[in-house]
Amino acid sequence: MDTRHFAPDRIRNIGVIAHIDAGKTTTTERMLFYSGFAHKLGSVDDGTTITDWMDQERERGITIVSAAITTQWRDHQVNIIDTPGHIDFTAEVQRALRVLDGGVVVFDGVHGVESQSETVWRQADRYGVPRVCFINKMDRVGADFDHALASIRQRLHVEPVPVNIPVGREHDFTGVIDLLGMELVKWPDALGADPERGPLPDALVEQAETARRQLYEAICDTDDTLLERYLGDQVIEQPEWRAALRRATLDNRLYPVLCGAALRNIGIQPLLDAVVDYLPAPPERREIVGYDPRTGAEEQWPLSAGEPLGALVFKTVTDPYAGQMAYVRVYSGKLRSGDQVFNPRTAKKLRIGRLVRVFADQREDIDCVPAGEIDAVVGLKEVHTGDTLCAIDHPLVLEAIQFPDPVINIAIEPLAVRDRDELDRALQALMEEDPTFHVHVDEDSGQTILSGMGELHLEILIDRIEREHKVRLRSGPPLVTYKETVSRPVNRVEGRYVHQSGGHGQYGHVVINLRPGATGSGVVFSDRIKGGVIPAAFIPAVEKGVREGASTGLMQGQELTDLEVELVDGSTHPVDSSELAFRNAGFQALRKAAEAAGPLLLEPVCRIEVVTPEEYLGDVLGQLNARRCDVLGTEQRADGTHDIQGMVPLSEMFGYATDLRSATQGRALFTLEFDHYSPVPERLVGKLRRA
């Protein structure tokens, strides 16, 4: 394993992202094999993959945690992160995209863009990540390159540009045409290690020239100088076309598209070339942006090893041999073993111990991590996902990673009382690794409640507790996480806390306005006090009381959300006023205002996509209607199946997998993704209260 450091312009930090079952892990395994990292081809079906190294991943044939691998191609260091496709593990995708410079988005050649493809594309848009597209499984029955390309254009609203196109289709798929080189690339041996390049047969020339002309025109649309030369019939060399396509890709104006069949070892070497040719090196990404924790002033630093240290912890794991391990992306400066660094969140200095380069579940010691690289630090204490590591004399806080709230709960308890302490340690370790996993103890029942992103998410976590920590568990049925909000505004609601006793009393008096907030906004508190009727020193205490009051609702005791709270008036006592009194007054005001503002119960609503053979379409639609699904539309696919999209309450989806399997003889598939919270219909609120 090569642990040398490459020049920043020879580094590519990329993620492989896609819908579940599009072939991400197989594509990644082939990239590792042909780049010389692996000496044999890993198989998802056989459980021999490098990136899917957890027992649960190999047993289920899915990716659960993102795996980091460092390899090389054309004298470039390529850091690859293989991410999960299942929506329950969306946090793994989000934190990977936060620190990556480019992405390889894998699409199924039969289905094109699928629901989770849209989700990961939106996540990549959020961080401005340039992407290349790989249309996989071109050897499958029903594979259609043009249909997949059209679905990218229509559903993702972007401009995909093929840089190679398939030769043959389905079982006759044998290779690709390199449009810029105007060559036929074939993989004659089953291992696919030595692709052959040669001239185009006459039968393919017209198709290739048409496709190349479309590629040239798309590139010219992004480059006026090139357009003038092209319209003037000037000679433009292949490197110039590649350079212009690279610039358009880095600006997210064009998205190069390649095709292949990873399982049959076709098309991977051109994909690796595209990673080097079209995806950015670290210095080509935007400047590092953060703020000074002392002043709050925004700061921008270039991505350079010569600047002060700026690094982001994007993932923490507990390794059974190495202990606590933090994955870091260094944006500026260098992280060296033995250095002292600063964590602004805890305001503590940390000493960097062992640094390692990670190869999935293997690791090699390194001396430092320069700007642009992704590696790991072993043994860092009190470091969480999203923390910044910076120079002591140049404190900086980088933008943290935002994660969705969990939407499903399950109650657990150890079978043996003696395992309680070990269970607590296991839960703490898993919470540190996974920001979308929450744990709390129910005050009424005393039960330990796990909260996660879906049934599979919680199932995997429980399995890990039992396997890795040897704690046998008893669990209840999964339950949905509801929230509460208000339906109308109320003004000038008072909260008054007056308590007289011997010595100093307590006095706090506040007046607030409350109104419904934007969906997903949480609790927004604003200070509108004029004339100092409440001293500034007590305002944070009022806000704290308001937020405490919103932590449990009035209908089911669920969290109140999507509220705008304005502190508009109040009064104080020269002797008896205190932070405690104003916190209690804020709490009381919020509770009174929420009751007067018409409480509403909110339920999580998910985006669902079902792919079913045509003969079962009516039965599947009937099932969805019975589960309160709002069907948004159906679309017939190239392979004759139907794609149904809709919005459905999460509470209605328990047991759906079994019902769908029964109704379609196991031939239909579905994906479920949390979308938003919506009011529970009035007719159901009473039932939920009784439950």
N, C-alpha and C positions, 0 to 999 in steps of 0.2 A: 504494500500500500504506500503510495507516494504522498509524503506529508510536506513537500516543499511549498513555498509561497509563490504564487504567480503574480505578475504585474496586474494592477486593477483592471486594465483594459482587456485582459485575457481571462477574466472571470465571468461566468454566467450563473446567476442564482435563479433557478426556475422551479416552478411547481407544475405537476401534472394533475389536472383537474377535469372533472366530468360528472355526468350522471352515473348512477350505480349501474354496473354491468356493461359499460361502454368499452371496457378493456384497458383502463388506466394502468393497473398493476402489470398486466402482461406487456403493455407498451414500455413501461419503465424497466421491467426485467430485460427486455430485448435491448434497450438503450445501454444498460449496464453490461450486457454480454458483448455487444459489438464494440463498445468503448474499451474493452479489456478488463473491466472491473471483475466480472464473474467469469468462471471457467466452464460453467455449464448453464444451460437454459433452465431458469426456474419456471415452475408450473403452478398456477392457482389451483387447478383441479387436483394435483398430486400433493399440494401442501409443501412445495419445495421453494417457494419464493424467498427472495432476500428481504424485500421491503415489508411483506406481511409476515413478521416473525413471531407475533404473539400466538399462543395456542388457539385462542378464540378466532383469530383471523384465518388461520390455516384450516380449522375445522369447518368454518362457515363459508369460506371462500370470498370474504369481503374484507375491505380495509377499514380498520377501526381507529387507529392512531396514525397521524402523519409520520412518515419515516424519512430521515435525512440521509442522503448518500452523496459522497464526493467521488467523482470520476473525472476522466479526461477525454477530450476529443479534439483532434487537430491542434495539439499543443495549447489547449485552453482547459482551465479548471471549470468543471460543470458541477455545481451543487444542485442536486435534484431532490425535491420533496414530493413523494407520492402521497396524495391526500385521499381521504375517504369520499365515497360518492353518496353514502346514505345520509339523509337529511338529519338524522339524530346526532350525527357527529359533525355538524356544521361548524362548531367552534374550531375544529382542527383545520378546516379550510380557511376560515377567517384569519386565524393567527398566522398561517402560512403566507397568505396573500399580503398581509401587512408588511412582511419583511422581504418578500421576493421582488426581483426586478422584472421578471418576465414569466409568462405562462404558456404551457402547451395544453390546449383544450381538446380533449378526445371526444369525438362524436361517433355514434353507431351508424354504419353505412346504410342500414336498413331503416332505422327510425329517425335519423337526423337529430334535430334539436328536441330534447325531452325536458321534462319539468325541472329536474335538478340542473340540467345544462343552463337553463335560464337563471337559476339561483346563483350558481358559481360565476356566471358571466356578470351578473349585477354586482356581486362581491368584488370581482376584479375591476369593474368600472369604478367602484367606490375608491379604490386605491390607485387608479390610473395605470394599471399594469398592462403593458403591451403584450400581445398574444399571437401565437401561431396556432393554426387549427390542423388537427390530424383526423381525417375521416377514416375510421378503422373498420374492420370486418367487411372489406369489399369483396371477400370471397363467399359471403353468406347468400343464401337464397333470398331474393328480394332486395339485395343491395343496389342502391341507385345513387351514383355520385351527384348527378344533377339535382335530384330531389333533396339530398342532404345539403347541398350548396344553397338551394333556394330556401330551405327552412332556416338556415343561418341568416340569410338576408332578410327574410320576412319576420321571423320571430325575435331576432336579436337586434334588428334595425341597424345593421352595420354593413360594410362593404367587404365581403370576403373575395380574395383574388387567388385563384389556383396558380401555384408555381409548378405543380405537376398534375397530370391527369391519368386516369387508369387506362390500362390496355386490357380489354376483355372485361367481363363482368361475371359475378357469381363464381361458379366453379371454374370458369375459363379465365379468371383474373390471373394474369401472369407477371405483370410489371407495370411501370409507369413511364410516361413521357416527360422528360425534363424540358420545360418550355423555354427557359432562358438558354440552356445549352443545346436545345433541339436534338436531344439524344434519347434513345430507347434504353431504359435501365431494366434489366431482368435479373432474377435470382434463380439460377439454374439448379443449384444444389439445395437439398432440403434444409440444411443448417442456415442458409442465407448469409453466410459470412463474407462471400466474395461476389458482390453484384457485378454484372457485366454491363459495360456501357458501349453502345454502338450506334451507327447511323440509323435513321428512321426508315422503315420499309415504305415503299411508295404508297401503299394503301393507307398509311397513317399520316402522310405529310399534310394533306388538306385539313384534317381535323386539328392537327397540331398548330398549323399556321393560323387558323381561326382563333384558337384558344390563346396563342401567343399575342396576336393582335389585340385581343380583349385585355390581356395583362398589361401590355404596353400602354393602352389608352387609359386604363385605371391608374397606372403610375403617373402618366402625364397630367392627369387631372389634379395631382397633388404637387406638381413641379412645373411652374410656368416656363422656366429656362429650357427644360427638357422638352416641353410641349412645342416650343418654337422650333427647336432643332428637328423634332420628329415630323412636324408639319412641313418643314423645309427639306425633307428627305435627306437630312444629314446622317452620316454614319454614327451610331451610338453603340459603343462597345458594351459587352456583357457586364464588366465590372461597374460601369456607370449605371446600368439598369438596377443592379443589385444594391448599389449605394443609395439610389433614389428610393427603392422599395424599403430599404432599412430605415431611412429617414421618415417615411410615411408610417411605417410600423411603430417606430418609437413615439410618434405623435398620436398614435391610436386613430389614424385616418384610414389605414388599410390593414387587413388581417390576412397574411399569407396562408394558403390552404394546401395541404399535402394529403396524400391518401396511401393506404396500404392495408395489410392484413397481418397484425402483429403475431397472431397465433401461428400463422404459416411463414413467419420470418420475412415478410415482404414490406419494404418501404421504410425501414427504420433508419438506415444510414442517411438518406436524404433529409429525414426529420432532424437528426443530430446536426447535419450541415446547416439546416434552417435555424436551429437554436444559436449556433455560432454566428451565422450571417445576418440574422434579422432581429434577434432579441438583444436588449441592452446590456452593456457592461455597467458595473456600479457607478462609475463617474458620469455616465450618460443619463442617470436618473435625476429627478429634481433634487434641489438642495435639502439638507436636513433642516427641519423646522421644529422648533420647540420654544420653551419659554424659561426665563430665569426664575427659579422658585422664590428668590429673595424679593424681586421687584415686580414679577408678573409680566415683564416686557418680553415681546416675541423676539426670537433670535433665529438667524439663518446662517448655517455653516456649510461650506462646500464639502462634498464627499471626498475627503483627503486624509491620508495618514499623517500629514503635517499639522492638522488641526487638533484641538483638545479632544479628549475621549468623549464619544457619544455612542452608546450601545443600548440596544433594547433587548430585554429578556422576553422572548415570545413563547416560551414553553418551559415548564419544569416537570421533571419526572423523578420518580424514586427508583433507582436502579438497584436490583438485589445484591450486586457486588460492589458498585461504586458509591452507593448511597444517593444523596440528593444531587441531581444534575440539572443545570440550567442551560438551555439553548439560547445563544445570543447572536444577534446580527450587529456587527460593528459598522457604524455609519461613518465615523470620523475617528482619527487617532489610532492608537494601538492598545490592545488589551494584552498585558504581559503577565506571565506567572510571577508572583511575588509582589506585584503592584498593589498599592492601596487605592481604592476607588470609593466613590460616594453614591449612596442610594437616596435620592431626594425624598422618596415617599416615607422612609423611616428616619431620615436625617441622620443616618449612621454611616460610618466608614467601614468598608469591607476589605479584607485582604484576599487577593486572587491566588488560589492554590493551583491545583492541577488543571491544565487546559488540554482538551482532547478534540481530535477530529473524529467525527462519528461516521461509521459505515453501517447503517441500520443498527443491529444489536452488537456490533463490534466497534472498537475505538482504538485510536493510536495517540500517544502523547505528542503535543506540539509545544513550542516555546512561547508563541504569541499568536494573537489573532489581529491582523491588520485590517484597516478600513476596507469594506467590500465583502468580507468573508463571513460565513456562518459556521460557527463551531460551538463547543460546549464547555462550561466551567463545572468542575466537580467540587462538591462540598460547600457551596455557598449557602449560608444560613439566612433566614428571614428575607428571602427573595421570592416574589410572586410574578406570575405572568403579567406583562405590561409594565414592569418596573424599568426605570432607566438606570444605567450605570454610567457615571460621568467622572471627570477629573475633579479632585477635591477643590482646587482653586478656580474651576470654571463650572459651577453647578448648572445643570440643564435638565429639563423635563421634556421628553419626547411625547408625542401624541400617543395616548394609551389605546389599547385594542378594546372596542366595544363588543360585548357579547349579548345575545338575546337572553331573556329571562326563561327559566324552565317552565313547562306547561303541564307536567304530569307528576303525580305523587304516588308513593307507595310506602306503606308502613312495614318496618322490619323489627325483629328482635332475635337475639342469639338463642339457639336451642339450649345451650348451657349457660347458666348465670356467670360461671367463671370466665367466660369469653367476653364479657362486657368491655373490659379495659382494652383487649386486643381489637375489638370491633371499633372502639373510639379511635384507636391509632390508625386503623385501616381507613376509616372514613376521612380522617384528617389528611392522610396522605393522598387519597383520591381527590379530595376537594382542592388541594394545592396543585394537582396536575390538571384538573378539568374545571375551568371557570363556569361551565354551564351546569355543574352538579352542586346542588345545595343540600344541606342537612339541617334539620331543626327538631326539637323535641316538643311534641304537642302538650300544652299545659294541662289540658283536661284529662287526656288518657295516659300521658307519660310515655307514649310510643315515640320511637325514633322514626322520623319521616324523611325519606329521600325524595328529592325533586330533580327531574331531568327533562330532556328534550323529547322523549318518546319511550314507548314500551321496550324497544330494542336497546336503547341507551341504558335504561335501568336494569334490564336483564343482563347485559354485559357487565355492568358495575357489580351487581350481586354475585355474578359468576367469578369475577376477579377477587372479591372479598373471600369467597369460599376457597378458591384455588390458591391464591397467593398468600393469604393470611390464615388459612386453615380454620376459619370460623364458619360453622354451619348455621344457617339462618332459617327463620320462619317468616314468611311475608304474606301480606294481605293483597287484595285485588288492587290494581292501579286506579287512581282517582285523578280527576281533572283539577287543575289549579284555576279557580275562578278569581276574578277581581271585582271591585266595585267602583262606581263613579257617581256623579250627580247629574240630574237632568236639566236643571235651570239655575240661573244666577240668584244669589241673595246678597243683600247689602247691609252693612253696619250691624253685624252680629257681635255681641259683646262676650268676652270671656273675663271673668273677674275671680281672682284668688285672694281672699282676705282671711288671714288666720291670726287670731290674737291669743297670746299665751304670756306667761311670765317673761319679762325681759322683752327683747325685740320681737315684733310680730312679723307677718309676711303680707306683702301687698303687691299685687300685680293686676293691671287692668289694660286690656287690649280691645280694639275694635277691628274687625276684618271684613273684607268683601270676598265672596267666593263665587266662582263661575266655572262651568265646564271648560276644560282645556282641549288642545289638539290631541288627536289619537296618538298614543305612544309617547306623550310628552312627560308622563309621570306627574310629580307635584312641583309646580313652579311657584316659588315664593318671591314676592317683591315688596320692598320697603317704600311706602308712600307717606311716611311721617313728615310732617312739617312743623317747624317751630320748636323742635326738640321736646315735644310733650312726652315722648319716651326716650330716655338717653340712649345714645348709639351703643353703649356698652351692653344694653339689655336686648338689642335686636336679634343677635344670634341665638339667645336663649328662647325668644319667641318663635323663631324659625324651627329650632329643635323641637319645641313643644308641638308645633303644627305638624311636623313630620311624624312625631310619635303618635299624634292623634290619627294620622292617615294610615298608620301601620295595620290597624284592624278596623274593618268596616262595620256598618250597622245592621246589615242584612244576614250575612253569614260569617262575620268576623274576618273576611278576606281583606287584602290590602286595597286601600283607596288609591285610585290613579287618575291621571288626566284631569288634574285640578289646577286652577290658577287662583292663588291666594294673595290678596293685597292687604298689608297692614296699613290702616289708614288713620287710626286714632288710638287714644288711650290716656292713661294718667299714671302718675307715680307718687310715691310717698317719700318725703326727704329722709326718713329713717328706716322704714320697714320694707322698702322695695329691695328685691334681690333677684339674682338670675333664676333661682329655683321658683320664686313666685311668678315671674314672667313666663317661664317655661310651662308651668301649670296653667296659667291664664291662656297661653297660646293653644295648649291641648284642649281646654274646655271650649274655646271659641270655635276651633275646627270641628269638634264633635257636634256642637249646637248648629253650626252653619250647614254641615253635611246633612243633618236630619231635616232641616228646613228646605234644603235644595233638592229634595226628591231623589233619594238613593236609587241607583240602578245596579243590577247584577250583570256583570260581563262574563262571557265565556270565550275561550280560545277557539278561533275559527281557522281551519286549515285549507290550504289549496290542495286539491286532490287531482291526480291524473290517473286514469285507468285505461290500459290498452287491452282490448278484448277482440277475439275473433267475431266476425259479423253475426254468426248464428246465435251468439249469446247477448247481443247488444240490448235487446228488449229486457231480458232478465236483469242485466247489470244496471240499467237505468232504473228499473223498478226497485232494486235494492237501495240504490242511492237516494231515490225519492223518499223511501221509507225511513231513511236516516237523516232527514231534513237537509239534504244536499241541494244547493242551488246550482243546477247544471248550467255552465256558461256556454257550452258548445261542444259539438262532436266533429271530428274530422277523419275522413278515410285516408289511410296510409297506403304507400305504394305496395306493401305486401298483403293488402286486403283486410288488415285489422283496422279497428276503429279506436281513435284516441278521444276519450271523454275528459273534459276539464270542468272543474266546478269548485265550489266553496262549501265546506261541510263542518259542523261543530265537532270538535275533538271528542266530546262526550259521547257522540253517537258511533264512534269508530271502533270501540272495543269489540273484538271478535270478528271484525270485518274480513280479515285475511282468510279465516276458515270458511265464512259464508261465501266469499267470492270464489274460493277454490272449489267448493261444492257445486256452485251454480255453473261453473265453466269447465269442469273436469280438470282443474288445475292449469288451464291454458291462458288465463288472464293475469296481468300483473298490475300493481298499483303503487304509486308513491304519494306520500303525505308530507306536507311541509307547513309548519305554522305560519300564518299570515298576519292575523290581527285579532284584537278582542272586539266583540260585538255584544250589544245588549241581549240578554236571554228573553225570549218571547214571554209575555205576561202570563200566558196560560201554563207555563212550565215553572215559573218562579216558586209557586206554592209547593209543587212536588219536590223541588230541590230543597226548600226550607224544611219540609218534613223529613227528607232523607238525611 
